[in-house]
Each structure stands twice: as C-alpha cells, then as structure tokens.
Amino acid sequence: MKTALFSVVASTYLLASSPLTYASCSTTFTEKFAGVDRIVDSLRPDKPGQMRVFASDGSEFTAGQALWMKGQLRSVLQACVQGDESSAASSLHGVTDLLHTHHRAL
C-alpha cells in the first residue's frame, strides 16, 4: 500500500515539475521558452502527412512543421540542461520565427 501511494505521489510530482527547473538557462529565457512551448504543445497532428494542424492561438501549420517545432524545443531543453544558452536561443529563435510567420490575430 505504501509503495503504491509513493509511486502515485512521485509520478504526480514528476508530471507537475517543469523540465526547465534544473536547467542552466536564465529566467528570462525560460519565460520565453514557456510561452513558445504553450503554443507548440497545443499542436496535435494525428498523422505526419496531415495537411493542417491548428494551434491554440488559431495559427495554422502542417503536421511536418508541428513535429519540427516539437523537436526543436526538445533540442532547446537539452541545450539548457548542458548549460549552452546560446545554442538553445538559436534553436528557439527558429521556432519563434515560424510561429510569427503563421500567427493569426484573434
């Protein structure tokens, strides 16, 4: 019983904690990342060749673009964990550029 309770509590903690909590990137960078991550995370392609995927802000992307952005954000996290904020910023910049070109004003 105690083991089951412990695993539930541990799982909840891991799901609730941010991946950037232990990263070496600055607070300002982390806030920018969180904003971008919120939009990219809302993209849910059903299949890789899907023609249109919509973000929470109404922006429209292809499934390929959505998957690319998700991969770039994983690279950003990895660079932050390694303490390479310049590489993380470069990857994040590519994602933000794509988001801005597809942004729809609500």
VMD Tcl script that draws the C-alpha trace (Angstrom):
set ca {
  {0.00 0.00 0.00}
  {2.78 2.43 0.90}
  {4.63 1.63 -2.31}
  {1.57 2.37 -4.43}
  {0.95 5.65 -2.62}
  {4.60 6.64 -3.00}
  {4.59 5.88 -6.74}
  {1.42 7.96 -7.24}
  {2.91 10.89 -5.33}
  {6.23 10.60 -7.20}
  {4.50 10.39 -10.58}
  {2.39 13.43 -9.81}
  {5.46 15.40 -8.76}
  {7.35 14.49 -11.92}
  {4.42 15.44 -14.14}
  {3.92 18.76 -12.36}
  {7.56 19.85 -12.28}
  {8.87 21.81 -15.23}
  {11.67 20.29 -17.33}
  {13.50 23.62 -17.06}
  {13.55 23.52 -13.26}
  {17.03 22.01 -13.26}
  {18.26 23.75 -16.41}
  {21.08 26.26 -16.58}
  {19.27 28.82 -18.74}
  {18.31 32.25 -17.41}
  {14.89 33.07 -16.01}
  {14.15 35.42 -18.90}
  {14.98 32.72 -21.43}
  {12.90 30.19 -19.50}
  {9.88 32.52 -19.63}
  {10.26 32.97 -23.41}
  {10.54 29.20 -23.80}
  {7.39 28.62 -21.73}
  {5.35 30.94 -23.96}
  {6.51 29.22 -27.12}
  {6.11 25.77 -25.58}
  {2.48 26.51 -24.67}
  {1.61 27.21 -28.33}
  {3.67 24.37 -29.81}
  {2.29 21.91 -27.26}
  {-1.23 22.75 -28.45}
  {-0.36 21.40 -31.92}
  {-1.56 17.81 -32.09}
  {-1.06 16.26 -35.53}
  {-2.93 12.97 -35.98}
  {-0.51 11.76 -38.65}
  {2.77 13.07 -40.14}
  {1.26 13.93 -43.54}
  {-1.68 15.86 -42.14}
  {-2.35 18.98 -44.18}
  {-3.47 21.34 -41.39}
  {-2.90 21.49 -37.65}
  {-4.23 24.37 -35.60}
  {-2.56 25.92 -32.54}
  {-4.36 27.33 -29.52}
  {-3.96 30.85 -30.91}
  {-5.61 29.91 -34.23}
  {-2.36 29.65 -36.19}
  {-2.28 27.00 -38.92}
  {0.66 24.67 -39.60}
  {1.38 21.43 -41.41}
  {2.00 18.32 -39.33}
  {5.62 18.39 -40.50}
  {6.08 21.91 -39.18}
  {4.45 20.94 -35.87}
  {6.73 17.93 -35.47}
  {9.79 20.02 -36.40}
  {8.93 22.64 -33.77}
  {8.42 19.96 -31.12}
  {11.84 18.51 -32.00}
  {13.46 21.94 -31.84}
  {12.00 22.53 -28.37}
  {13.48 19.22 -27.22}
  {16.85 20.48 -28.51}
  {16.35 23.73 -26.59}
  {15.75 21.80 -23.37}
  {18.79 19.63 -23.98}
  {20.99 22.67 -24.63}
  {19.73 24.33 -21.43}
  {20.48 21.24 -19.39}
  {24.01 21.28 -20.83}
  {24.34 24.99 -20.00}
  {24.57 26.10 -23.64}
  {22.11 29.00 -23.67}
  {23.41 30.41 -26.98}
  {22.61 27.16 -28.79}
  {19.25 26.99 -27.02}
  {18.49 30.58 -28.06}
  {19.38 29.81 -31.67}
  {17.00 26.84 -31.79}
  {14.25 28.78 -30.03}
  {14.67 31.67 -32.48}
  {13.92 29.35 -35.42}
  {10.71 28.20 -33.75}
  {9.59 31.73 -32.86}
  {10.24 32.88 -36.43}
  {7.97 30.13 -37.77}
  {5.31 30.91 -35.16}
  {5.36 34.62 -36.06}
  {5.00 33.95 -39.79}
  {1.89 31.83 -39.16}
  {0.39 33.88 -36.32}
  {-3.22 34.88 -36.62}
  {-4.52 37.83 -34.68}
  {-7.53 36.77 -32.62}
}
mol new
graphics top color blue
foreach p $ca { graphics top sphere $p radius 0.5 }
foreach p [lrange $ca 0 end-1] q [lrange $ca 1 end] { graphics top cylinder $p $q radius 0.2 }
display resetview
